[in-house]
């Protein structure tokens, strides 16, 4: 069997939760979520401003 099974992912998740604790994982998850949201907003803003700058043919 190749790849990682669902059971292996579950074991890894439990180990990470034991090491970092659930409170710290919530904080990290929130920070990652805010970063992704900011990245998506920046990409959409860039696409909107890029449409105005397209050369006319």
N, CA and C atoms as an extended XYZ file, in Angstrom:
171
Properties=species:S:1:pos:R:3:atomname:S:1:resname:S:1:resid:I:1 pbc="F F F"
N         0.832       -1.168        0.000 N   UNK     1
C         0.000        0.000        0.000 CA  UNK     1
C         0.891        1.251        0.000 C   UNK     1
N         0.598        2.186       -0.870 N   UNK     2
C         1.400        3.401       -0.944 CA  UNK     2
C         0.615        4.574       -0.382 C   UNK     2
N         1.316        5.590       -0.016 N   UNK     3
C         0.667        6.783        0.512 CA  UNK     3
C         0.387        6.660        2.001 C   UNK     3
N        -0.328        7.652        2.510 N   UNK     4
C        -0.658        7.693        3.930 CA  UNK     4
C        -2.136        7.369        4.083 C   UNK     4
N        -2.444        6.416        4.954 N   UNK     5
C        -3.839        6.039        5.181 CA  UNK     5
C        -4.483        7.002        6.178 C   UNK     5
N        -5.787        6.904        6.301 N   UNK     6
C        -6.533        7.756        7.226 CA  UNK     6
C        -6.131        7.478        8.670 C   UNK     6
N        -5.794        6.226        8.982 N   UNK     7
C        -5.384        5.885       10.341 CA  UNK     7
C        -4.042        6.506       10.685 C   UNK     7
N        -3.133        6.533        9.731 N   UNK     8
C        -1.836        7.159        9.976 CA  UNK     8
C        -2.000        8.660       10.196 C   UNK     8
N        -2.882        9.294        9.419 N   UNK     9
C        -3.151       10.718        9.613 CA  UNK     9
C        -3.773       10.983       10.981 C   UNK     9
N        -4.657       10.097       11.426 N   UNK    10
C        -5.286       10.258       12.736 CA  UNK    10
C        -4.258       10.143       13.852 C   UNK    10
N        -3.354        9.198       13.739 N   UNK    11
C        -2.307        9.031       14.752 CA  UNK    11
C        -1.398       10.253       14.786 C   UNK    11
N        -1.030       10.763       13.626 N   UNK    12
C        -0.191       11.965       13.555 CA  UNK    12
C        -0.918       13.152       14.182 C   UNK    12
N        -2.223       13.296       13.916 N   UNK    13
C        -3.007       14.397       14.486 CA  UNK    13
C        -3.059       14.312       16.006 C   UNK    13
N        -3.217       13.111       16.538 N   UNK    14
C        -3.250       12.931       17.995 CA  UNK    14
C        -1.903       13.288       18.605 C   UNK    14
N        -0.828       12.859       17.991 N   UNK    15
C         0.513       13.173       18.505 CA  UNK    15
C         0.755       14.675       18.488 C   UNK    15
N         0.366       15.342       17.403 N   UNK    16
C         0.543       16.797       17.313 CA  UNK    16
C        -0.294       17.498       18.380 C   UNK    16
N        -1.531       17.035       18.597 N   UNK    17
C        -2.388       17.627       19.627 CA  UNK    17
C        -1.780       17.443       21.014 C   UNK    17
N        -1.163       16.298       21.260 N   UNK    18
C        -0.529       16.068       22.558 CA  UNK    18
C         0.700       16.952       22.751 C   UNK    18
N         1.454       17.159       21.688 N   UNK    19
C         2.672       17.965       21.792 CA  UNK    19
C         2.343       19.443       21.972 C   UNK    19
N         1.479       19.978       21.119 N   UNK    20
C         1.219       21.417       21.125 CA  UNK    20
C         0.059       21.822       22.026 C   UNK    20
N        -0.867       20.946       22.267 N   UNK    21
C        -2.053       21.299       23.043 CA  UNK    21
C        -3.121       21.901       22.140 C   UNK    21
N        -4.361       21.735       22.539 N   UNK    22
C        -5.459       22.177       21.678 CA  UNK    22
C        -5.570       23.695       21.607 C   UNK    22
N        -5.249       24.390       22.681 N   UNK    23
C        -5.349       25.854       22.669 CA  UNK    23
C        -4.372       26.458       21.669 C   UNK    23
N        -3.161       25.959       21.668 N   UNK    24
C        -2.160       26.488       20.740 CA  UNK    24
C        -2.504       26.113       19.297 C   UNK    24
N        -3.062       24.922       19.086 N   UNK    25
C        -3.466       24.524       17.739 CA  UNK    25
C        -4.587       25.415       17.220 C   UNK    25
N        -5.527       25.833       18.098 N   UNK    26
C        -6.584       26.760       17.684 CA  UNK    26
C        -5.985       28.087       17.250 C   UNK    26
N        -4.999       28.561       17.988 N   UNK    27
C        -4.348       29.821       17.651 CA  UNK    27
C        -3.634       29.712       16.313 C   UNK    27
N        -2.914       28.624       16.116 N   UNK    28
C        -2.201       28.412       14.852 CA  UNK    28
C        -3.195       28.297       13.707 C   UNK    28
N        -4.284       27.565       13.918 N   UNK    29
C        -5.310       27.418       12.883 CA  UNK    29
C        -5.939       28.749       12.516 C   UNK    29
N        -6.207       29.574       13.505 N   UNK    30
C        -6.765       30.905       13.242 CA  UNK    30
C        -5.805       31.777       12.464 C   UNK    30
N        -4.524       31.716       12.827 N   UNK    31
C        -3.513       32.499       12.113 CA  UNK    31
C        -3.379       32.052       10.665 C   UNK    31
N        -3.394       30.750       10.447 N   UNK    32
C        -3.298       30.224        9.081 CA  UNK    32
C        -4.529       30.639        8.276 C   UNK    32
N        -5.703       30.566        8.892 N   UNK    33
C        -6.932       30.971        8.218 CA  UNK    33
C        -6.917       32.436        7.826 C   UNK    33
N        -6.462       33.301        8.725 N   UNK    34
C        -6.367       34.730        8.417 CA  UNK    34
C        -5.357       34.986        7.302 C   UNK    34
N        -4.262       34.241        7.304 N   UNK    35
C        -3.257       34.397        6.249 CA  UNK    35
C        -3.820       34.004        4.893 C   UNK    35
N        -4.549       32.906        4.849 N   UNK    36
C        -5.150       32.455        3.589 CA  UNK    36
C        -6.189       33.464        3.114 C   UNK    36
N        -6.998       33.976        4.043 N   UNK    37
C        -8.018       34.963        3.687 CA  UNK    37
C        -7.363       36.229        3.121 C   UNK    37
N        -6.287       36.685        3.749 N   UNK    38
C        -5.571       37.858        3.255 CA  UNK    38
C        -4.943       37.617        1.893 C   UNK    38
N        -4.410       36.424        1.689 N   UNK    39
C        -3.804       36.089        0.399 CA  UNK    39
C        -4.853       36.085       -0.700 C   UNK    39
N        -6.015       35.471       -0.432 N   UNK    40
C        -7.085       35.439       -1.430 CA  UNK    40
C        -7.579       36.846       -1.749 C   UNK    40
N        -7.694       37.693       -0.724 N   UNK    41
C        -8.144       39.071       -0.943 CA  UNK    41
C        -7.135       39.831       -1.788 C   UNK    41
N        -5.861       39.644       -1.508 N   UNK    42
C        -4.827       40.318       -2.289 CA  UNK    42
C        -4.833       39.840       -3.735 C   UNK    42
N        -5.057       38.547       -3.937 N   UNK    43
C        -5.103       38.021       -5.302 CA  UNK    43
C        -6.305       38.571       -6.060 C   UNK    43
N        -7.464       38.655       -5.410 N   UNK    44
C        -8.651       39.175       -6.095 CA  UNK    44
C        -8.501       40.670       -6.361 C   UNK    44
N        -7.886       41.414       -5.440 N   UNK    45
C        -7.643       42.835       -5.673 CA  UNK    45
C        -6.687       43.032       -6.838 C   UNK    45
N        -5.690       42.170       -6.930 N   UNK    46
C        -4.718       42.259       -8.017 CA  UNK    46
C        -5.378       41.950       -9.354 C   UNK    46
N        -6.267       40.961       -9.377 N   UNK    47
C        -6.963       40.615      -10.614 CA  UNK    47
C        -7.868       41.756      -11.058 C   UNK    47
N        -8.541       42.411      -10.108 N   UNK    48
C        -9.433       43.515      -10.454 CA  UNK    48
C        -8.647       44.704      -10.991 C   UNK    48
N        -7.513       45.014      -10.378 N   UNK    49
C        -6.717       46.140      -10.855 CA  UNK    49
C        -6.006       45.789      -12.152 C   UNK    49
N        -5.715       44.524      -12.374 N   UNK    50
C        -5.043       44.096      -13.596 CA  UNK    50
C        -5.944       44.192      -14.809 C   UNK    50
N        -7.258       44.085      -14.635 N   UNK    51
C        -8.185       44.170      -15.760 CA  UNK    51
C        -8.205       45.575      -16.348 C   UNK    51
N        -7.991       46.587      -15.517 N   UNK    52
C        -7.983       47.961      -16.000 CA  UNK    52
C        -6.734       48.268      -16.810 C   UNK    52
N        -5.671       47.537      -16.574 N   UNK    53
C        -4.394       47.828      -17.199 CA  UNK    53
C        -4.114       47.004      -18.447 C   UNK    53
N        -5.081       46.218      -18.922 N   UNK    54
C        -4.857       45.406      -20.113 CA  UNK    54
C        -4.751       46.304      -21.339 C   UNK    54
N        -3.791       46.023      -22.209 N   UNK    55
C        -3.649       46.859      -23.409 CA  UNK    55
C        -4.801       46.622      -24.380 C   UNK    55
N        -5.208       47.683      -25.050 N   UNK    56
C        -6.265       47.593      -26.054 CA  UNK    56
C        -5.657       47.140      -27.364 C   UNK    56
N        -6.310       46.209      -28.029 N   UNK    57
C        -5.809       45.707      -29.311 CA  UNK    57
C        -6.482       46.373      -30.459 C   UNK    57
